[in-house]
Amino acid sequence: MGSPVGFQPADETIGVVGAGIVGLAVGREIALRRPGTRVVVFEKEQRVSPHQTGHNSGVVHAGIYYAPGSLKAELCVRGVALLREYCQERALPYREIGKLVIAVREDELGRMENLYERARNNHVPELRRVSREEIRELEPHAGGVAALYSPRTAITDYPAVAEEFAKDIAGAGGEVRLGFPVTGIDEVRGGRGGRGGIDVSSGTRRARVQVRVDRLIVCAGLQSDLVAALARDGREPRIVPFRGEYLLLKPERAHLVRGLIYPVPDPRYPFLGVHFTPRVDGSVEVGPNAVLALAREGYRLGTVSPKDLLGLAAYPGAWRMAAQHWRTGLREYRGSLSASAFMRDAGQYVPGVGAADVVRGGAGVRAQALDRDGSLVDDFRIHRLGRITAVRNAPSPAATASMAIAEHIVATVFGKA
């Protein structure tokens, strides 16, 4: 076993597992707000934001969807303000292009009204109902009978934001240690004259590197349940990976969409449905669907991890989830295999746009937390384990809320100033 790696003297060393946007935001918050504290962020890949952050569509959510009083609702609204200011300070892309949440059938109007009341309770700025005619004024090529319009909903470049967070950590004397897959977390009690700590290990027994930290925060995304298990946290919730696949409007058809166009979501399912998303690079994504991935990092249809599949099959919650949502799952797989089927759904919102107008785009994998009873965990979930804090669920709007999540975690770990 290797010896713990030494650092420059500091009052306290805080480790963060995961260099996605949440982990980097947490590391930055500690590094900048707690002088004398050294931060080291551990990332198994060779670059920052390689997974969920790096495959994010770039939407800065205004807070429309989340249950009033939930952590999601609170931190999303706060996070938007922090992120907007940060992007302006650093000259990062931040464009308020607006969002329409469109009802395409009369029987969706009740759900749309419920969504409006929820958004008002969440203090979504400048949200208003719009008629069929107003939809056409905002989006001349869109369909629908009525909609909610959120003019302040924005798009940004989350990988660029994450890179800037990493620079802030380094500038404050911290470190983002790449190529450091965490394979062990061991709490060490203080001996004579010592204060103990937590040894964070990477590698095998024969070739192991250890870093001693005083406290540890786990923000491991797709691997969050596995890393939390190393810290002897409970087994629930488990992570179930859902792949979201996108199509791209061909460049000559991108002008058909000005802002974000979303459906009225089905409250029985945690995903928002197929939507149109302009990107800061000028492209327009259509999607995503949401299909069960056969690997935690299964960005392609043919990527299969036997280990991940066995872990999923052995978990009772996965079978209970399948029993509840198998019909929806079949519909999503249909869209995955057929662009025509995919675009039939999308075409309700922008009539006249079909399979001939799109090409295959990228894909991302969402870390969906699942409880043992088959319930898909909707809100952020954070566990405290003495000197270790584990973020067990941080789904959308985690990127939007990342700086507010960081504030919340730092206040939880260190106490409010």
C-alpha positions as CSV (number, residue, x, y, z in Angstrom):
1,M,0.0,0.0,0.0
2,G,1.4,3.4,-1.0
3,S,1.8,6.3,1.4
4,P,-0.6,9.2,1.5
5,V,0.4,12.0,-0.8
6,G,1.5,15.2,1.0
7,F,0.2,18.6,0.1
8,Q,1.2,22.2,1.0
9,P,0.2,23.0,4.6
10,A,-3.5,23.9,4.9
11,D,-5.9,24.3,7.8
12,E,-8.0,21.6,6.2
13,T,-8.0,19.5,3.0
14,I,-11.3,18.7,1.4
15,G,-11.7,16.1,-1.3
16,V,-14.4,16.0,-3.9
17,V,-15.0,12.9,-6.0
18,G,-16.2,13.8,-9.6
19,A,-15.2,16.6,-11.9
20,G,-18.6,17.1,-13.4
21,I,-20.2,20.5,-13.1
22,V,-21.6,19.8,-9.6
23,G,-18.4,18.5,-8.2
24,L,-16.4,21.4,-9.7
25,A,-18.9,23.9,-8.4
26,V,-18.6,22.4,-4.9
27,G,-14.8,22.5,-5.1
28,R,-14.9,26.1,-6.3
29,E,-17.3,27.2,-3.6
30,I,-15.0,25.7,-0.9
31,A,-11.8,27.0,-2.4
32,L,-13.1,30.6,-2.8
33,R,-15.2,30.9,0.4
34,R,-13.1,29.1,2.9
35,P,-9.6,30.6,3.0
36,G,-6.9,28.2,4.4
37,T,-8.8,25.2,3.0
38,R,-7.2,23.2,0.2
39,V,-9.4,21.4,-2.3
40,V,-8.5,18.4,-4.4
41,V,-11.1,17.1,-6.9
42,F,-10.7,13.5,-8.1
43,E,-11.7,12.5,-11.6
44,K,-11.3,9.1,-13.2
45,E,-11.2,10.4,-16.8
46,Q,-8.5,12.5,-18.4
47,R,-10.6,15.6,-18.7
48,V,-13.2,17.5,-16.7
49,S,-17.0,17.2,-17.4
50,P,-16.7,14.0,-19.5
51,H,-20.1,12.5,-18.8
52,Q,-23.4,14.1,-17.9
53,T,-22.1,17.7,-18.1
54,G,-20.3,17.1,-21.3
55,H,-23.4,15.7,-23.0
56,N,-25.8,18.3,-21.6
57,S,-28.1,20.1,-24.1
58,G,-27.2,23.5,-22.5
59,V,-30.7,24.6,-21.2
60,V,-30.8,26.9,-18.2
61,H,-34.1,25.9,-16.7
62,A,-36.2,28.6,-15.1
63,G,-37.9,26.4,-12.5
64,I,-41.2,25.6,-14.2
65,Y,-41.5,21.9,-13.5
66,Y,-40.4,21.3,-9.9
67,A,-42.6,20.7,-6.9
68,P,-42.9,23.9,-4.8
69,G,-40.9,23.6,-1.6
70,S,-38.6,20.9,-3.1
71,L,-34.9,21.3,-3.0
72,K,-35.0,21.3,-6.9
73,A,-37.3,24.3,-7.0
74,E,-35.4,26.3,-4.4
75,L,-31.9,25.6,-5.8
76,C,-32.9,26.0,-9.5
77,V,-34.2,29.6,-9.0
78,R,-31.2,30.5,-7.0
79,G,-28.9,28.7,-9.4
80,V,-30.1,30.6,-12.4
81,A,-29.2,34.0,-10.9
82,L,-25.8,32.8,-9.9
83,L,-25.1,31.2,-13.3
84,R,-26.3,34.2,-15.3
85,E,-24.0,36.5,-13.3
86,Y,-21.0,34.1,-13.6
87,C,-21.4,33.8,-17.3
88,Q,-21.6,37.5,-17.7
89,E,-18.4,38.0,-15.6
90,R,-16.5,35.4,-17.6
91,A,-17.8,36.2,-21.1
92,L,-19.3,32.7,-21.4
93,P,-22.3,32.1,-23.6
94,Y,-25.7,32.9,-22.0
95,R,-28.6,33.6,-24.3
96,E,-32.2,34.1,-23.0
97,I,-34.0,32.6,-26.0
98,G,-37.2,31.8,-24.2
99,K,-39.3,28.6,-23.9
100,L,-42.7,27.6,-25.1
101,V,-44.4,24.7,-23.2
102,I,-47.1,23.8,-25.8
103,A,-50.4,21.9,-25.4
104,V,-51.2,20.3,-28.7
105,R,-54.5,18.9,-27.6
106,E,-57.4,20.3,-25.6
107,D,-57.1,17.5,-23.0
108,E,-53.6,18.8,-22.1
109,L,-54.9,22.2,-21.0
110,G,-55.7,21.1,-17.5
111,R,-52.1,19.8,-17.0
112,M,-50.8,23.0,-18.5
113,E,-52.8,25.1,-16.0
114,N,-51.4,23.0,-13.1
115,L,-47.9,23.6,-14.5
116,Y,-48.6,27.3,-14.6
117,E,-49.7,27.4,-11.0
118,R,-46.6,25.3,-10.0
119,A,-44.3,27.7,-11.9
120,R,-45.9,30.7,-10.2
121,N,-45.3,29.2,-6.8
122,N,-41.7,28.8,-7.8
123,H,-41.4,32.5,-8.8
124,V,-40.5,31.8,-12.4
125,P,-40.0,35.3,-13.8
126,E,-42.3,36.8,-16.5
127,L,-44.1,33.5,-17.2
128,R,-47.4,33.9,-19.0
129,R,-50.1,31.9,-20.8
130,V,-50.2,32.4,-24.6
131,S,-52.9,31.7,-27.1
132,R,-52.7,29.8,-30.4
133,E,-52.2,33.1,-32.2
134,E,-49.5,34.2,-29.8
135,I,-47.7,30.9,-30.3
136,R,-47.4,31.7,-34.0
137,E,-46.1,35.2,-33.3
138,L,-43.3,33.7,-31.1
139,E,-42.7,30.6,-33.2
140,P,-44.2,31.0,-36.7
141,H,-43.7,27.3,-37.5
142,A,-45.0,25.8,-34.2
143,G,-48.3,24.1,-33.7
144,G,-50.5,23.9,-30.6
145,V,-53.7,25.2,-29.1
146,A,-52.1,27.1,-26.1
147,A,-48.8,27.4,-24.3
148,L,-46.9,28.7,-21.4
149,Y,-44.1,31.2,-22.4
150,S,-41.0,31.7,-20.3
151,P,-39.0,34.5,-21.9
152,R,-36.1,34.2,-19.4
153,T,-35.3,30.6,-20.1
154,A,-31.7,30.5,-21.5
155,I,-29.1,28.3,-23.1
156,T,-25.4,28.2,-22.2
157,D,-22.3,26.0,-22.7
158,Y,-22.0,23.9,-19.5
159,P,-18.6,22.2,-20.4
160,A,-17.2,25.7,-20.8
161,V,-18.6,26.7,-17.4
162,A,-17.1,23.5,-15.9
163,E,-13.7,24.3,-17.4
164,E,-13.9,27.8,-15.8
165,F,-14.8,26.3,-12.4
166,A,-11.7,24.1,-12.7
167,K,-9.6,27.2,-13.3
168,D,-11.0,28.9,-10.3
169,I,-10.1,25.9,-8.1
170,A,-6.5,25.8,-9.4
171,G,-6.3,29.6,-9.0
172,A,-7.2,29.3,-5.4
173,G,-4.4,26.8,-4.8
174,G,-6.5,23.6,-5.2
175,E,-6.1,20.8,-7.6
176,V,-8.2,18.8,-10.1
177,R,-6.5,15.4,-10.2
178,L,-7.4,13.7,-13.5
179,G,-6.9,10.0,-14.2
180,F,-7.7,9.1,-10.6
181,P,-10.5,6.5,-10.4
182,V,-11.4,6.2,-6.8
183,T,-11.2,2.6,-5.7
184,G,-11.1,3.0,-1.9
185,I,-12.4,5.3,0.8
186,D,-11.2,4.6,4.3
187,E,-11.8,6.7,7.4
188,V,-8.7,6.8,9.6
189,R,-9.0,7.6,13.3
190,G,-6.6,10.1,14.8
191,G,-3.7,8.5,16.6
192,R,-1.5,10.1,19.2
193,G,-1.3,13.8,18.3
194,G,-3.1,13.2,15.0
195,R,-6.5,14.2,13.8
196,G,-7.0,11.3,11.4
197,G,-8.8,11.8,8.1
198,I,-10.0,9.9,5.1
199,D,-7.7,8.1,2.7
200,V,-9.0,8.2,-0.8
201,S,-7.3,5.5,-2.9
202,S,-6.8,4.8,-6.6
203,G,-5.4,1.7,-8.2
204,T,-4.9,-1.9,-7.0
205,R,-3.2,-3.2,-3.8
206,R,0.1,-3.6,-5.6
207,A,0.0,-0.1,-7.2
208,R,-2.1,2.1,-5.0
209,V,-2.0,5.8,-4.6
210,Q,-3.6,7.4,-1.5
211,V,-4.5,11.0,-0.8
212,R,-5.4,11.9,2.8
213,V,-8.2,14.5,3.2
214,D,-10.1,15.8,6.2
215,R,-13.5,15.6,4.7
216,L,-14.9,14.2,1.5
217,I,-17.8,15.1,-0.8
218,V,-18.9,12.5,-3.4
219,C,-20.4,14.0,-6.6
220,A,-19.9,11.0,-8.8
221,G,-22.9,11.2,-11.1
222,L,-23.3,7.9,-13.0
223,Q,-21.1,6.2,-10.4
224,S,-22.5,7.9,-7.3
225,D,-24.1,4.8,-5.7
226,L,-20.9,2.7,-6.3
227,V,-18.6,5.4,-4.9
228,A,-21.0,6.0,-1.9
229,A,-20.8,2.2,-1.2
230,L,-17.0,2.6,-0.9
231,A,-17.8,5.1,1.9
232,R,-20.2,2.5,3.5
233,D,-23.3,4.5,2.7
234,G,-26.6,2.7,2.4
235,R,-27.4,0.7,-0.8
236,E,-30.3,2.9,-1.8
237,P,-31.0,4.7,-4.0
238,R,-29.3,2.8,-6.9
239,I,-28.4,4.5,-10.2
240,V,-30.2,3.3,-13.3
241,P,-28.7,4.8,-16.5
242,F,-31.1,6.1,-19.2
243,R,-29.7,7.1,-22.5
244,G,-31.2,10.1,-24.2
245,E,-30.7,10.2,-28.0
246,Y,-30.9,13.3,-30.1
247,L,-31.6,14.1,-33.7
248,L,-30.3,17.3,-35.3
249,L,-32.3,19.5,-37.7
250,K,-30.4,19.9,-40.9
251,P,-28.7,23.3,-41.1
252,E,-31.0,24.5,-43.8
253,R,-34.0,23.7,-41.5
254,A,-32.7,25.1,-38.3
255,H,-34.4,28.5,-38.9
256,L,-37.7,26.8,-38.3
257,V,-37.1,27.0,-34.5
258,R,-36.3,30.3,-32.7
259,G,-36.4,29.3,-29.1
260,L,-37.0,26.2,-26.9
261,I,-40.2,24.2,-27.7
262,Y,-41.3,21.7,-25.1
263,P,-44.4,19.5,-24.6
264,V,-46.6,19.6,-21.5
265,P,-45.0,16.9,-19.4
266,D,-46.8,13.7,-18.3
267,P,-46.6,13.8,-14.4
268,R,-46.5,10.0,-14.3
269,Y,-43.0,10.0,-15.9
270,P,-39.9,11.9,-14.8
271,F,-38.7,12.9,-18.2
272,L,-39.9,15.9,-20.1
273,G,-40.5,14.3,-23.5
274,V,-39.2,15.1,-27.0
275,H,-38.5,18.8,-27.5
276,F,-36.6,21.2,-29.8
277,T,-33.5,22.8,-28.3
278,P,-31.4,25.4,-30.1
279,R,-27.7,25.2,-29.0
280,V,-25.2,28.0,-28.6
281,D,-23.4,26.8,-31.7
282,G,-26.5,27.5,-33.8
283,S,-27.6,23.9,-34.2
284,V,-31.0,22.6,-33.1
285,E,-31.5,19.3,-31.3
286,V,-34.7,17.3,-31.4
287,G,-35.1,15.0,-28.4
288,P,-34.2,13.3,-26.3
289,N,-36.0,10.0,-25.9
290,A,-35.2,8.1,-22.8
291,V,-34.3,4.4,-23.1
292,L,-32.7,2.1,-20.5
293,A,-29.0,2.0,-21.2
294,L,-27.2,-1.3,-21.0
295,A,-24.1,0.3,-19.4
296,R,-23.7,3.3,-17.1
297,E,-21.6,5.0,-19.8
298,G,-23.5,3.4,-22.7
299,Y,-23.7,6.3,-25.1
300,R,-24.2,4.0,-28.1
301,L,-27.0,1.5,-28.6
302,G,-24.5,-1.5,-28.8
303,T,-22.6,-0.6,-25.6
304,V,-23.2,-3.3,-23.0
305,S,-21.6,-3.8,-19.6
306,P,-22.3,-7.3,-18.1
307,K,-21.4,-6.0,-14.7
308,D,-23.9,-3.1,-14.9
309,L,-26.6,-5.3,-16.3
310,L,-26.1,-7.9,-13.5
311,G,-26.3,-5.2,-10.9
312,L,-29.5,-3.9,-12.4
313,A,-31.1,-7.3,-12.7
314,A,-30.3,-8.1,-9.1
315,Y,-32.0,-5.0,-7.8
316,P,-35.7,-5.4,-6.9
317,G,-36.4,-1.8,-7.6
318,A,-35.5,-2.2,-11.3
319,W,-38.1,-4.9,-11.7
320,R,-40.8,-2.8,-9.9
321,M,-39.9,0.1,-12.1
322,A,-40.2,-2.0,-15.3
323,A,-43.6,-3.3,-14.2
324,Q,-44.8,0.3,-13.8
325,H,-43.3,1.9,-16.9
326,W,-43.0,-0.9,-19.5
327,R,-45.4,0.6,-22.0
328,T,-43.6,3.9,-21.9
329,G,-40.3,2.1,-22.3
330,L,-41.5,0.3,-25.4
331,R,-42.6,3.6,-27.0
332,E,-39.2,5.2,-26.2
333,Y,-37.4,2.2,-27.8
334,R,-39.6,2.6,-30.9
335,G,-38.3,6.1,-31.3
336,S,-34.8,5.0,-30.7
337,L,-34.9,2.5,-33.6
338,S,-36.9,4.6,-36.0
339,A,-36.3,8.3,-36.9
340,S,-39.8,8.4,-38.5
341,A,-41.5,7.3,-35.3
342,F,-39.4,9.7,-33.3
343,M,-40.3,12.6,-35.6
344,R,-44.0,11.8,-35.6
345,D,-44.1,12.8,-32.0
346,A,-41.9,15.8,-32.5
347,G,-43.9,16.9,-35.5
348,Q,-46.9,17.7,-33.4
349,Y,-45.0,20.7,-32.1
350,V,-43.4,21.9,-35.4
351,P,-45.7,20.6,-38.1
352,G,-44.1,19.8,-41.4
353,V,-40.8,18.8,-39.9
354,G,-40.2,15.1,-40.4
355,A,-37.6,12.4,-40.7
356,A,-36.2,13.9,-44.0
357,D,-35.3,17.1,-42.1
358,V,-33.0,15.5,-39.4
359,V,-29.8,13.6,-39.0
360,R,-28.6,11.5,-36.1
361,G,-27.1,13.6,-33.3
362,G,-25.4,12.8,-30.1
363,A,-26.5,11.0,-27.0
364,G,-26.2,11.4,-23.2
365,V,-26.8,9.1,-20.3
366,R,-28.7,10.3,-17.3
367,A,-28.0,9.0,-13.8
368,Q,-31.5,8.3,-12.6
369,A,-31.7,7.3,-8.9
370,L,-34.1,4.5,-8.1
371,D,-35.5,3.4,-4.7
372,R,-36.1,-0.2,-3.8
373,D,-39.9,0.1,-4.2
374,G,-39.4,1.1,-7.9
375,S,-39.9,4.8,-7.4
376,L,-37.8,7.1,-9.6
377,V,-36.2,9.6,-7.2
378,D,-37.3,13.1,-8.4
379,D,-35.6,15.5,-6.0
380,F,-32.0,16.0,-5.1
381,R,-30.8,13.6,-2.4
382,I,-27.8,14.2,-0.3
383,H,-26.6,11.9,2.5
384,R,-24.3,12.8,5.4
385,L,-21.9,10.1,6.8
386,G,-19.9,11.9,9.4
387,R,-17.0,13.5,7.6
388,I,-18.3,12.2,4.2
389,T,-21.1,13.8,2.3
390,A,-22.6,11.8,-0.7
391,V,-24.7,13.4,-3.4
392,R,-26.9,10.4,-4.3
393,N,-29.2,12.0,-6.8
394,A,-28.6,15.2,-8.8
395,P,-30.7,15.0,-12.0
396,S,-31.8,18.0,-14.1
397,P,-31.7,20.9,-13.3
398,A,-28.4,20.0,-11.6
399,A,-26.4,21.9,-14.2
400,T,-28.6,25.0,-13.9
401,A,-28.5,24.8,-10.1
402,S,-24.9,23.7,-9.7
403,M,-23.7,26.9,-8.0
404,A,-26.7,26.9,-5.7
405,I,-26.2,23.2,-5.0
406,A,-22.6,24.0,-4.1
407,E,-23.7,26.7,-1.6
408,H,-26.2,24.3,-0.1
409,I,-23.7,21.5,0.3
410,V,-21.0,23.8,1.8
411,A,-23.6,25.1,4.3
412,T,-24.6,21.6,5.1
413,V,-21.0,20.4,5.6
414,F,-19.5,23.5,7.4
415,G,-22.6,25.2,8.8
416,K,-24.0,28.5,7.6
417,A,-21.7,31.5,8.1
